Amino acid sequence: MKSYTRKWLWGMLALSATSVWAALPSWEAWVAGVRQEALSQGIRAAVFDEAFRDIHEPNRQIKRFLKTQPEHRLTYERYLKTRVDAYRLAMGRKNYLKNQTLLDQIGREYGVDPCFIVAFWGMETSYGTYMGDFPSIKALATLAYDSNRPAYFKHELLLALRILNDNQVTLKEFKGEWAGASGQPQFMPSSWFKYAVDYDHDGRKNIWTSLPDVFASIANYMKLNGWQTGEVWALKVTLPPNFDKHLMGKTIVKPVSAWQALGVRLENGQALPASALPASLVQPNEGPVFLALPNYKMILKYNNSVYYAGAIGYMPEHVCRGAAEKRRVNED
């Protein structure tokens, strides 16, 4: 590229960046506008002012996270070893046994597998031990002010203020990860309104400190997003020689019986179960091939990553089976 062309290009990029920055109102003016909108929606002035009292500018750390998300891809096996290590599984077994009566009760009521409740809980916040330390209002305000989805984050910010306004959580408790998800299930405010449950009947949908509410909220999320009672989440399969790889992917959906007709078999070589359930073939980077069933697709609604779905599906067998073995040893 010729030097004058490079200079012209960099000049245009700089001009564009300056124009975008200039288009943003000042932080103070923006907050004043949001305050007016919040009050028009019934948020008490005292609630808004307390929430923004110590927020004097967008959070710089959050802005760095937004611009520097990792782009490298781990292999599936490396991801599992990183996210679902022996310690996380051991803690899962311990927490499952400790809360088994409550988990089994909620699982029956909502028609979901209690082991998967534990899996989501463990993956999201290490069983409630780490929920993130970013103040949720500051995180959402930063992203509503300056991100590639300002309308989405502004909507979430106003919902978060409603949660505070309704005394569902204290400002001190209202913390989470940098993009605004909060509580032990890591719900965005809109998910809190859709799925959170006051299972202990204390007047609060307390996904921050009440385990009954946490478990029931995760179960409700699963149920309302299509969890099918008694069905497996996925099957590990093998493909026939010269299989058309264009048929693989989350968007290619066929009945299980159709995949059987195409030569897809279980990992041990046996036939697929006779089923009309819709399914897709997915393969994480250097990982096994999964026949993804409706419960797999439900997991993707929590986090749209085949790595995440594979980890969630991996955990229940090791957590619940290990817990049962531990119980038998203790009884003996």
C-alpha positions in Angstrom: 0.0 0.0 0.0 1.4 3.4 -1.0 2.3 5.8 1.8 -0.2 8.5 0.8 -2.9 5.8 0.7 -2.0 4.7 4.2 -2.0 8.3 5.5 -5.4 8.9 3.9 -6.8 5.7 5.4 -5.5 6.4 8.9 -6.8 9.9 8.7 -10.3 8.7 7.8 -10.2 6.1 10.6 -9.2 8.8 13.1 -11.9 11.2 11.8 -14.5 8.4 12.1 -13.4 7.6 15.7 -13.5 11.3 16.6 -17.0 11.6 15.1 -18.3 8.6 17.0 -16.8 10.0 20.3 -18.1 13.4 19.6 -21.6 11.9 19.0 -21.7 10.7 22.6 -23.2 13.1 25.1 -21.2 13.9 28.2 -21.5 11.3 31.0 -23.3 13.8 33.2 -25.8 14.7 30.5 -26.4 11.0 29.7 -27.0 10.1 33.4 -29.4 13.0 33.7 -31.4 11.7 30.7 -31.5 8.2 32.1 -32.6 9.6 35.5 -35.5 11.4 33.9 -36.5 8.2 32.0 -36.2 6.1 35.1 -38.4 8.4 37.2 -41.0 8.4 34.4 -41.1 4.6 34.8 -41.8 4.8 38.5 -38.3 4.5 39.9 -38.0 6.5 43.1 -35.5 9.4 42.9 -33.8 8.3 46.1 -33.2 4.8 44.6 -31.7 6.2 41.4 -29.6 8.8 43.2 -28.2 6.2 45.6 -27.4 3.8 42.8 -25.4 6.5 40.9 -23.9 8.3 43.9 -20.5 6.8 43.4 -20.5 6.4 39.6 -18.7 9.4 38.3 -17.6 8.0 34.9 -17.9 4.8 32.8 -15.9 2.0 34.3 -12.6 1.8 32.5 -11.9 -1.8 33.3 -15.3 -2.9 31.8 -14.5 -0.9 28.7 -11.1 -2.7 28.4 -12.9 -6.1 28.8 -15.3 -5.1 26.0 -12.5 -4.4 23.6 -10.1 -7.2 24.5 -12.1 -10.4 24.6 -9.9 -13.4 23.9 -10.1 -14.7 20.3 -8.0 -17.9 20.6 -9.8 -21.2 20.7 -9.1 -23.9 23.2 -9.6 -27.5 22.3 -12.7 -29.0 23.8 -10.6 -31.3 26.0 -8.6 -28.3 27.3 -11.8 -26.4 27.9 -13.2 -29.3 30.0 -10.0 -29.6 32.0 -10.0 -25.8 32.7 -13.7 -25.4 33.5 -14.7 -28.8 34.9 -11.6 -29.8 36.8 -11.5 -32.4 39.7 -12.0 -29.7 42.3 -15.2 -28.3 40.7 -16.6 -31.9 40.4 -15.7 -32.7 44.0 -17.4 -29.5 45.2 -20.4 -30.4 43.0 -20.7 -33.7 44.7 -20.4 -32.1 48.2 -23.1 -29.4 47.4 -25.4 -31.9 45.7 -25.4 -34.2 48.8 -25.8 -31.2 51.1 -28.8 -29.9 49.3 -30.2 -33.1 47.7 -33.6 -33.1 49.4 -34.3 -29.6 48.2 -32.8 -30.2 44.8 -34.8 -33.3 44.2 -38.0 -31.6 45.4 -37.6 -28.7 43.0 -36.5 -31.1 40.2 -39.8 -33.0 40.6 -41.9 -29.8 40.8 -40.4 -28.3 37.6 -39.9 -31.6 35.7 -36.1 -31.0 35.3 -33.0 -33.0 36.3 -31.7 -31.8 39.7 -28.2 -32.8 38.6 -28.4 -30.2 35.8 -29.5 -27.6 38.2 -26.2 -28.2 40.1 -24.3 -28.2 36.8 -25.6 -24.7 35.9 -25.0 -23.5 39.4 -21.5 -24.8 39.4 -20.5 -23.5 36.0 -21.9 -20.1 36.5 -20.6 -19.2 40.0 -18.8 -22.2 41.4 -21.8 -23.1 43.6 -22.4 -19.5 44.7 -18.8 -18.9 45.9 -17.9 -16.4 43.2 -20.7 -14.2 41.7 -18.4 -11.5 40.4 -17.5 -8.2 42.1 -18.6 -5.6 39.6 -21.4 -3.4 40.8 -24.3 -4.3 38.5 -25.6 -0.7 38.0 -22.1 0.6 37.2 -21.5 -2.3 34.7 -24.8 -1.8 32.9 -24.5 2.0 32.9 -21.0 1.8 31.4 -22.2 -0.6 28.6 -25.4 1.4 28.0 -23.4 4.6 27.6 -20.6 3.2 25.3 -20.9 -0.2 23.7 -22.1 -1.7 20.4 -25.5 -2.5 22.0 -26.4 0.6 24.0 -30.2 0.1 23.6 -30.0 -3.4 25.0 -27.9 -2.4 28.0 -30.0 0.6 28.7 -33.1 -1.6 28.8 -31.2 -3.9 31.2 -30.1 -0.9 33.3 -33.7 0.3 33.8 -34.8 -3.2 34.7 -32.0 -3.4 37.3 -33.2 -0.1 38.8 -36.7 -1.6 39.0 -35.3 -4.6 40.9 -33.7 -2.1 43.4 -36.8 0.0 43.5 -38.9 -3.1 44.5 -36.4 -3.9 47.3 -35.6 -7.3 45.8 -31.8 -6.8 46.5 -29.7 -4.3 48.3 -27.3 -2.1 46.3 -24.4 -3.7 48.2 -25.5 -7.2 47.2 -26.2 -6.2 43.6 -22.9 -7.3 42.0 -21.9 -9.7 39.3 -19.8 -10.1 36.2 -18.6 -7.3 34.0 -21.4 -7.5 31.4 -24.2 -7.2 34.0 -25.2 -10.7 34.9 -25.8 -11.2 38.6 -26.7 -13.6 41.3 -25.8 -17.3 41.7 -27.4 -18.3 38.4 -25.9 -15.2 36.7 -29.1 -13.7 35.3 -29.3 -10.5 33.4 -32.1 -8.3 34.8 -34.5 -9.3 32.0 -33.9 -12.9 32.9 -34.6 -12.2 36.5 -38.0 -10.8 35.6 -38.7 -13.8 33.3 -37.4 -16.7 35.4 -36.6 -15.8 39.0 -38.8 -17.5 41.6 -39.6 -16.7 45.2 -39.5 -20.3 46.3 -39.0 -19.6 50.0 -42.0 -17.2 50.0 -40.3 -14.3 51.7 -41.4 -11.7 49.2 -38.1 -11.6 47.4 -36.9 -13.5 44.3 -33.5 -13.7 45.9 -31.1 -15.3 43.5 -28.1 -13.8 45.5 -28.3 -15.5 48.9 -31.4 -17.8 49.0 -30.6 -21.3 47.8 -34.3 -22.3 47.4 -34.8 -19.3 45.2 -31.5 -20.0 43.3 -32.4 -23.6 42.5 -36.0 -22.9 41.6 -35.0 -20.0 39.4 -32.5 -22.2 37.4 -35.2 -25.0 37.2 -37.8 -22.5 36.0 -35.3 -21.3 33.3 -34.8 -24.8 32.2 -38.5 -25.6 32.1 -39.6 -22.4 30.3 -36.8 -22.9 27.7 -37.8 -26.3 26.7 -36.3 -28.9 29.0 -37.8 -32.3 28.2 -38.4 -34.4 31.3 -36.7 -37.8 31.2 -34.8 -37.2 27.9 -31.0 -37.3 27.6 -29.2 -34.1 26.6 -27.0 -35.6 23.8 -25.5 -38.8 22.5 -21.9 -39.4 21.6 -21.8 -40.8 18.1 -19.6 -41.9 15.3 -20.0 -41.0 11.6 -19.8 -43.3 8.7 -16.9 -43.0 6.2 -17.2 -40.1 3.7 -20.0 -38.5 5.8 -21.1 -35.2 4.3 -19.7 -32.7 6.9 -22.0 -30.0 5.5 -24.7 -31.8 7.5 -23.1 -30.9 10.8 -24.0 -27.8 12.8 -26.6 -26.5 15.2 -28.8 -25.2 12.4 -29.1 -28.6 10.6 -32.0 -30.4 12.3 -33.3 -33.9 11.5 -35.2 -36.6 13.5 -32.9 -39.1 15.2 -34.3 -41.8 12.9 -33.0 -39.8 9.9 -29.5 -39.6 11.3 -29.7 -43.4 11.8 -30.6 -43.8 8.1 -27.5 -41.7 7.2 -25.3 -44.2 9.0 -24.7 -42.3 12.3 -24.2 -44.7 15.2 -23.6 -44.6 18.9 -20.0 -44.4 20.1 -20.0 -48.1 20.7 -21.2 -48.9 17.2 -24.8 -49.7 18.2 -27.8 -48.3 16.5 -29.3 -45.0 17.6 -32.5 -45.2 19.7 -35.6 -45.2 17.6 -36.9 -41.7 18.0 -38.5 -38.8 16.2 -36.8 -36.2 18.5 -35.2 -33.4 16.5 -31.4 -33.5 16.7 -28.3 -31.9 15.2 -24.7 -33.1 14.9 -22.2 -30.9 16.6 -18.5 -31.3 17.3 -16.5 -28.9 19.5 -12.9 -28.2 18.4 -11.1 -31.5 18.4 -13.8 -33.0 20.6 -16.3 -35.9 20.2 -19.2 -35.7 17.8 -22.5 -35.2 19.7 -26.0 -35.9 18.5 -27.5 -32.8 20.1 -31.1 -33.4 21.4 -33.7 -30.8 22.6 -32.2 -30.7 26.1 -28.8 -29.8 24.5 -30.5 -27.0 22.6 -32.0 -25.8 25.9 -28.5 -25.6 27.4 -27.4 -23.4 24.5 -30.1 -20.9 25.5 -28.3 -20.4 28.8 -25.0 -19.9 27.0 -24.8 -20.3 23.2 -21.5 -22.2 23.1 -21.0 -25.9 22.2 -18.1 -25.9 24.7 -20.4 -24.7 27.5 -23.1 -27.2 26.5 -20.6 -30.0 26.5 -19.3 -29.0 30.0 -22.8 -28.8 31.4 -23.7 -32.2 30.0 -20.5 -33.7 31.3 -20.9 -32.5 34.9 -24.2 -34.3 36.0 -22.9 -37.8 35.4 -19.7 -37.1 37.4 -21.3 -35.1 40.1 -24.4 -37.2 40.8 -22.7 -40.6 40.2 -19.8 -39.6 42.4 -22.2 -38.3 45.0 -24.1 -41.7 45.0 -20.8 -43.5 45.3 -19.7 -41.3 48.2 -23.0 -41.8 50.0 -22.6 -45.6 49.7 -19.1 -45.5 51.1 -20.3 -43.4 54.0 -23.2 -45.8 54.7 -21.0 -48.8 54.6 
